[in-house]
Every structure is written in structure tokens, then in C-alpha cells.
């Protein structure tokens, strides 16, 4: 069984400009006169790394959800604030906001519609870090998949909590998925794997392509502990079988410019000449502050998550290659309307120096 892709983003809020094509809040009316709302904002892990999260929903006659016994139920729209009714809904189908007593207190909803309206009122007033959790989904648009981070919960966190854009993937791959061609030059290994996702009632659940990166550029393989960590992770990265396996991975999202070290390649020819003649040193030309490279969008493997079916490591998919291939999503190429996207979303569910591993992903 495949697990749903999830995210857990901790950082500060970045609101879109009022003139943005995708504003912080938007209200719409569908063709059948159903009121719909959408919210969109960024979460900053640092000055140059951020991800945008979103949620959207519309008014409906009944809310189709799951109860605490994991059974499908329908709740009348007018009963959605009844505390006794809310208590019957499974935790994984509720939407929670808790920004502290001064910012609306804790509020639990069984519709995203009310969750969005609550965020619209209170999030702009809140100052400080937040933690946002929800579903990481891949939406097909025109000719490619777009990464979507669909929020379910928002919590206030203390300022000293480490900022991170974390993603958890149940990644399916085999020997042929692993690309080590750039390792010598870039110290990066790419895995062109797949994640499982509910598409719609006609197609059911399918596998969608997902590229991830094992970035070993900060590993000093002459350092014993670095080498052990590298070899340990390679057991899960560099699989040797053609059979499809899967692994639950804790990952980090990099969506921005990465800090780089200043070196001679950044000098102009005239500056390099002065360094070669010992007129100046490299440090004489080093700019003040941090130096950042090109913008990068990558999901990087951090560590295998050894829980549940993965307690012993890699798990066999128990599928033949032909069976797996039949379950790979083939996009129609048709652009979905917002109504269709909303309906689809309603269906989706779930003595050495001490080395800080956080610095090695």
C-alpha cells in the first residue's frame, strides 16, 4: 500500500502582492452559482527559500467526509459547526488553525471553506513563525505537472523552532530510476521515481513521476562520520534490483537560490590577474554578506523514515514491471476547470567534530 505525500513547512509568512494574479484571498462564483473561496501565501524558510501553500473550497449541500470509525459519512452543510457533529469526524479530515489566543484561538473545521475564511481574518494579524501541514499533490496543467501544497493545518510556533520546508514521500523506484551521471562533477544523484496519488473516480489512484535528488556536495568523504552517513544513505538510494521497491523518505524542498562559497571562478579576468601576481588576494575581492547561486527547485532526500512497513528499510512493491507500468498516470492534456479541480480535491485523502546532519542534505 502506498502512502500519501505530505508536507510540513515551518517559517515566516509571505503574503502575495495585492496586484498578484494569485492573491492571498479570492472569492469566486461557479457556473452553478456556488460560492467558492481560495487562499494562497508563501512560507519562508530563509531569505531565499520559500514555498507557496494553498487551499480552496466551495459551499455545498452536504460535506462528504470520514468519521472516527473510518466510515464514509455525509453531513448537512448547516450542521458543520455543531460541536457534537465535529467530534464525529476523523482527525485526518478536519482542518485546524491555532495561532494563539490573541489571534482567534484554536479552531477546528470540517470544511475547508470555513478554514479559509478563518485564515483570511486572522493570519494577516499574526506576527511570528508558523507550521503548516497538508497534502503534497501533483496537478497536471497544459504540458507538465505542477507541485501543489494543499494546507490542512496551521499552527503558531516559537521563533526558535528550526525553519524547514519538509516533504515526506513514499517513493517508488528501481535500479533504472537512479542516475549517477553527474555525481563526479556535482556530487548529486538523481532518482526519477514515482509517487502514488488519487486522480479521480474514473481513473482511481495512479503513479505520477517525481524526481528527487541526493545531494552529497557537503559530505567530506575523507571524514569518517561523513563517509558512514554517505554509505548509509546510499543503501537506500543506489538500489541494485530491477524490481520496483519503495521507501518512505523525509525530504527537504529547495525553492530558491542556494548559498555558495566565493572562489576564483567568480573573479573577472582582470581581478584574477591581480591574484595570480600576488597584488591582491581572493579575500580582497570577496563581496560582503552571503553569496547566492542560481535559483534551484529541488526536492532533496534527507533520510529514510523507518516506520510501519518501512521499519526494516526498503519495501517490495510486490508488482511486476508491467503491472506498475499500467498504473502510471497518462495525462489527458486537457486543462481542468476550477470546479473540476475543487471536486477532485474533495475526493483526495492521508573526539571527532560533531557533525550536524541537517547541514548535509
C-alpha positions as CSV (number, residue, x, y, z in Angstrom):
1,X,0.0,0.0,0.0
2,X,1.3,3.5,-0.9
3,X,1.2,6.4,1.5
4,X,0.0,9.9,0.7
5,X,2.7,12.5,0.1
6,X,2.7,15.1,2.8
7,X,4.4,18.4,3.7
8,X,5.4,20.1,6.9
9,X,6.6,23.7,6.4
10,X,7.9,25.9,9.2
11,X,8.9,29.5,8.7
12,X,7.5,33.0,8.3
13,X,4.5,34.1,6.2
14,X,5.0,35.9,2.9
15,X,1.8,37.5,1.5
16,X,1.5,37.9,-2.3
17,X,1.3,41.5,-3.6
18,X,-2.2,42.9,-3.9
19,X,-1.6,43.1,-7.6
20,X,-0.6,39.4,-7.9
21,X,-2.5,37.2,-10.3
22,X,-2.8,34.7,-7.4
23,X,-3.7,36.9,-4.4
24,X,-3.8,36.0,-0.8
25,X,-7.6,35.6,-0.9
26,X,-10.1,35.3,-3.7
27,X,-13.8,34.7,-3.8
28,X,-15.5,33.3,-6.9
29,X,-18.8,32.0,-8.1
30,X,-19.1,28.8,-10.0
31,X,-21.3,28.2,-13.1
32,X,-24.0,26.7,-10.8
33,X,-23.9,29.8,-8.6
34,X,-21.9,28.1,-5.8
35,X,-19.7,30.5,-3.8
36,X,-16.1,29.4,-3.8
37,X,-13.0,30.7,-1.9
38,X,-9.3,30.3,-2.3
39,X,-6.3,31.3,-0.2
40,X,-2.6,31.4,-1.2
41,X,0.5,32.5,0.6
42,X,4.2,31.8,1.0
43,X,6.2,30.3,3.8
44,X,9.8,31.4,4.0
45,X,12.4,29.0,5.3
46,X,15.1,31.7,4.8
47,X,15.8,34.8,2.8
48,X,16.0,32.9,-0.5
49,X,14.0,29.7,0.1
50,X,10.2,29.7,0.1
51,X,7.1,27.7,-1.0
52,X,3.6,28.7,-1.6
53,X,0.7,26.9,0.0
54,X,-3.0,27.0,-0.9
55,X,-6.5,25.8,-0.1
56,X,-9.8,26.2,-1.9
57,X,-13.4,25.0,-1.4
58,X,-17.0,25.9,-2.1
59,X,-20.4,25.9,-0.4
60,X,-22.2,22.6,-0.8
61,X,-25.4,20.9,0.4
62,X,-23.5,18.2,2.2
63,X,-19.9,17.5,3.3
64,X,-18.7,14.1,2.3
65,X,-16.1,13.0,4.9
66,X,-15.0,10.2,7.2
67,X,-16.0,9.5,10.7
68,X,-13.8,8.3,13.6
69,X,-14.6,4.7,12.7
70,X,-13.1,5.4,9.2
71,X,-16.5,5.1,7.6
72,X,-17.8,7.4,4.8
73,X,-20.5,9.9,6.1
74,X,-22.3,12.9,4.8
75,X,-23.0,15.9,7.0
76,X,-25.6,18.6,6.2
77,X,-23.9,21.9,5.5
78,X,-25.9,23.7,8.2
79,X,-24.6,21.3,10.8
80,X,-20.9,21.8,10.2
81,X,-20.4,24.0,13.3
82,X,-22.3,21.6,15.7
83,X,-19.6,20.6,18.2
84,X,-21.1,17.1,18.6
85,X,-21.0,16.6,14.8
86,X,-17.5,17.9,14.5
87,X,-16.3,15.4,17.1
88,X,-17.6,12.5,15.0
89,X,-15.2,13.4,12.1
90,X,-11.9,11.7,11.8
91,X,-8.9,13.9,12.7
92,X,-7.3,13.5,9.3
93,X,-10.4,15.0,7.7
94,X,-10.6,18.1,9.9
95,X,-8.9,21.5,9.3
96,X,-7.3,23.2,12.3
97,X,-5.9,26.7,12.9
98,X,-4.3,27.7,16.2
99,X,-2.4,31.0,16.1
100,X,-2.8,31.6,19.8
101,X,-5.5,33.2,22.0
102,X,-4.8,36.7,20.6
103,X,-5.4,35.5,17.1
104,X,-8.6,33.6,17.1
105,X,-7.6,30.7,19.4
106,X,-7.8,27.1,18.3
107,X,-10.5,26.5,15.7
108,X,-11.4,23.1,14.1
109,X,-13.4,22.9,10.9
110,X,-14.8,20.1,8.9
111,X,-15.0,22.2,5.7
112,X,-12.1,23.9,4.0
113,X,-14.4,26.8,3.2
114,X,-14.6,27.9,6.8
115,X,-10.9,27.1,7.4
116,X,-10.1,29.5,4.6
117,X,-12.4,32.3,5.9
118,X,-10.8,31.9,9.4
119,X,-7.3,32.2,7.9
120,X,-8.3,35.3,5.9
121,X,-9.4,37.0,9.0
122,X,-6.6,36.1,11.4
123,X,-3.4,35.2,9.5
124,X,-2.7,38.8,8.4
125,X,-2.8,40.0,12.0
126,X,-0.4,37.3,13.3
127,X,3.3,38.0,13.7
128,X,5.8,35.2,14.1
129,X,6.6,31.8,12.8
130,X,4.0,29.2,11.8
131,X,3.9,25.5,10.9
132,X,1.7,24.4,8.0
133,X,0.9,20.8,7.2
134,X,-1.1,19.2,4.5
135,X,-1.0,17.2,1.2
136,X,1.7,17.5,-1.4
137,X,0.0,16.9,-4.8
138,X,0.9,16.9,-8.5
139,X,-1.6,18.7,-10.7
140,X,-1.4,18.3,-14.5
141,X,-1.6,21.7,-16.2
142,X,-1.2,22.0,-20.0
143,X,2.0,20.1,-20.6
144,X,3.5,19.5,-17.1
145,X,2.9,18.6,-13.5
146,X,2.7,21.5,-11.0
147,X,3.7,20.9,-7.4
148,X,0.8,21.9,-5.1
149,X,1.0,22.2,-1.3
150,X,-2.6,22.0,0.0
151,X,-2.9,23.0,3.6
152,X,-4.9,21.3,6.2
153,X,-3.5,22.7,9.5
154,X,-1.8,25.9,10.6
155,X,-0.1,26.3,14.0
156,X,1.8,29.1,15.7
157,X,5.4,28.0,16.7
158,X,8.1,29.7,18.8
159,X,10.7,31.8,16.9
160,X,13.5,29.4,18.0
161,X,11.9,26.4,16.2
162,X,14.0,25.5,13.2
163,X,12.7,26.7,9.9
164,X,12.4,24.0,7.2
165,X,10.4,23.1,4.1
166,X,9.9,19.4,4.8
167,X,8.2,16.9,2.4
168,X,7.5,13.2,3.1
169,X,7.3,10.9,0.1
170,X,6.5,7.3,-0.4
171,X,8.9,7.0,-3.4
172,X,8.7,4.1,-5.8
173,X,11.8,3.3,-7.9
174,X,14.2,0.7,-9.1
175,X,17.8,0.3,-10.4
176,X,16.9,2.0,-13.7
177,X,15.5,5.1,-11.9
178,X,18.9,6.0,-10.4
179,X,21.0,8.5,-12.4
180,X,24.6,8.9,-11.2
181,X,26.0,10.5,-14.3
182,X,26.5,13.9,-12.6
183,X,27.9,12.6,-9.4
184,X,31.6,13.2,-10.2
185,X,31.0,16.8,-11.3
186,X,28.2,17.9,-9.0
187,X,28.1,15.3,-6.2
188,X,24.4,14.8,-7.0
189,X,22.5,11.6,-7.7
190,X,19.0,11.8,-9.2
191,X,16.2,9.4,-8.8
192,X,13.4,9.6,-11.3
193,X,10.8,7.8,-9.2
194,X,7.0,7.9,-8.7
195,X,4.5,8.8,-6.0
196,X,1.0,7.5,-5.7
197,X,-1.9,9.9,-5.9
198,X,-5.7,9.7,-6.3
199,X,-6.7,11.2,-9.7
200,X,-10.5,11.0,-10.0
201,X,-13.3,8.5,-9.7
202,X,-12.8,7.2,-13.2
203,X,-9.0,6.7,-13.0
204,X,-8.7,6.0,-9.3
205,X,-5.1,6.0,-7.8
206,X,-2.2,6.3,-10.2
207,X,1.6,6.7,-10.1
208,X,2.9,10.1,-11.0
209,X,6.6,10.9,-11.9
210,X,8.6,12.6,-9.2
211,X,12.3,13.5,-9.4
212,X,14.3,13.7,-6.2
213,X,18.0,14.5,-5.6
214,X,20.5,13.0,-3.2
215,X,22.9,16.0,-2.8
216,X,26.3,14.9,-1.3
217,X,28.2,18.1,-2.1
218,X,28.6,18.8,1.6
219,X,29.9,15.4,2.5
220,X,33.7,15.2,3.1
221,X,34.3,11.5,2.2
222,X,37.7,11.7,4.0
223,X,35.8,12.4,7.2
224,X,34.9,9.1,8.8
225,X,31.5,10.1,10.1
226,X,30.6,11.8,6.8
227,X,31.6,8.6,5.0
228,X,29.5,6.4,7.2
229,X,26.4,8.7,6.7
230,X,27.0,8.7,3.0
231,X,27.3,4.9,2.8
232,X,24.3,4.5,5.0
233,X,22.1,6.7,2.7
234,X,23.4,5.1,-0.4
235,X,22.0,1.7,0.7
236,X,18.6,3.3,0.1
237,X,19.5,5.4,-2.9
238,X,21.6,3.1,-5.1
239,X,19.3,0.1,-5.3
240,X,20.6,-2.9,-7.3
241,X,17.4,-4.6,-8.3
242,X,15.2,-4.0,-11.4
243,X,12.1,-4.9,-9.2
244,X,10.1,-1.9,-8.1
245,X,10.8,-1.1,-4.4
246,X,9.5,1.8,-2.4
247,X,10.8,3.8,0.6
248,X,9.3,6.5,2.8
249,X,11.7,9.4,2.7
250,X,11.9,12.6,4.7
251,X,12.9,15.2,2.2
252,X,13.6,19.0,2.1
253,X,12.3,21.4,-0.6
254,X,14.8,23.9,-2.0
255,X,13.0,26.6,-4.0
256,X,15.3,29.5,-4.3
257,X,19.0,30.4,-4.5
258,X,21.5,28.4,-2.5
259,X,24.4,29.9,-0.7
260,X,27.7,29.2,-2.3
261,X,31.4,29.8,-1.4
262,X,33.3,32.6,-3.1
263,X,36.1,31.2,-5.3
264,X,38.3,32.2,-8.2
265,X,35.7,31.3,-10.8
266,X,33.7,34.4,-9.7
267,X,36.6,36.8,-10.5
268,X,36.8,38.9,-13.6
269,X,39.9,38.2,-15.8
270,X,41.5,41.5,-14.5
271,X,40.8,40.5,-10.9
272,X,42.2,37.0,-11.5
273,X,45.4,38.5,-13.0
274,X,46.0,40.6,-9.8
275,X,45.5,37.5,-7.6
276,X,48.0,35.5,-9.8
277,X,50.5,38.3,-9.5
278,X,50.0,38.4,-5.7
279,X,48.9,42.0,-5.9
280,X,45.6,41.1,-4.3
281,X,44.2,38.0,-2.5
282,X,41.0,36.3,-3.2
283,X,39.5,37.7,0.0
284,X,40.2,41.2,-1.2
285,X,37.5,40.7,-3.9
286,X,35.1,38.8,-1.7
287,X,31.7,40.7,-1.5
288,X,30.3,41.5,1.9
289,X,27.5,39.2,3.1
290,X,26.3,35.9,1.8
291,X,26.8,34.8,-1.9
292,X,24.0,33.0,-3.7
293,X,24.0,31.0,-6.8
294,X,21.3,30.4,-9.5
295,X,17.7,29.6,-8.5
296,X,17.1,25.9,-7.8
297,X,13.9,23.9,-7.5
298,X,14.7,20.5,-6.0
299,X,13.3,18.0,-3.6
300,X,16.3,16.6,-1.8
301,X,16.4,13.3,0.1
302,X,17.2,13.9,3.8
303,X,16.8,10.5,5.5
304,X,14.8,7.3,5.2
305,X,11.8,7.1,7.5
306,X,11.9,3.7,9.2
307,X,8.3,3.3,10.5
308,X,5.5,1.0,9.7
309,X,6.0,-1.1,6.6
310,X,9.5,0.6,6.3
311,X,10.8,-0.4,9.7
312,X,13.2,-2.8,8.1
313,X,14.1,-0.4,5.2
314,X,13.2,-0.7,1.5
315,X,9.8,-2.4,0.9
316,X,9.0,-4.6,-2.1
317,X,6.1,-3.1,-4.2
318,X,5.0,-6.7,-5.0
319,X,4.3,-5.6,-8.5
320,X,5.7,-6.8,-11.8
321,X,7.1,-4.0,-14.1
322,X,4.1,-4.5,-16.4
323,X,1.7,-4.1,-13.6
324,X,3.4,-1.0,-12.4
325,X,3.5,0.5,-15.9
326,X,-0.2,0.0,-16.2
327,X,-0.8,2.2,-13.2
328,X,1.4,5.1,-14.4
329,X,-0.8,8.2,-14.9
330,X,-1.2,9.3,-18.5
331,X,-2.4,12.9,-18.5
332,X,-5.3,13.8,-20.9
333,X,-3.7,17.1,-21.7
334,X,-7.0,18.9,-21.1
335,X,-6.9,21.9,-18.8
336,X,-9.3,21.3,-15.9
337,X,-11.7,24.0,-14.8
338,X,-11.6,25.3,-11.2
339,X,-14.9,23.4,-10.5
340,X,-13.3,20.2,-11.6
341,X,-10.2,20.8,-9.6
342,X,-12.2,21.5,-6.4
343,X,-14.3,18.4,-6.9
344,X,-11.1,16.3,-7.4
345,X,-9.6,17.9,-4.3
346,X,-12.6,16.9,-2.2
347,X,-12.0,13.3,-3.1
348,X,-8.3,13.2,-2.3
349,X,-7.2,11.9,1.1
350,X,-3.6,10.7,4.1
351,X,36.8,13.1,19.5
352,X,35.7,13.9,16.0
353,X,34.0,17.2,15.5
354,X,30.3,16.6,16.0
355,X,28.5,16.6,12.6
356,X,25.1,18.2,12.3
357,X,23.3,16.1,9.8
358,X,20.9,19.0,9.0
359,X,23.8,20.6,7.2
360,X,24.5,17.6,4.9
361,X,21.3,17.3,2.8
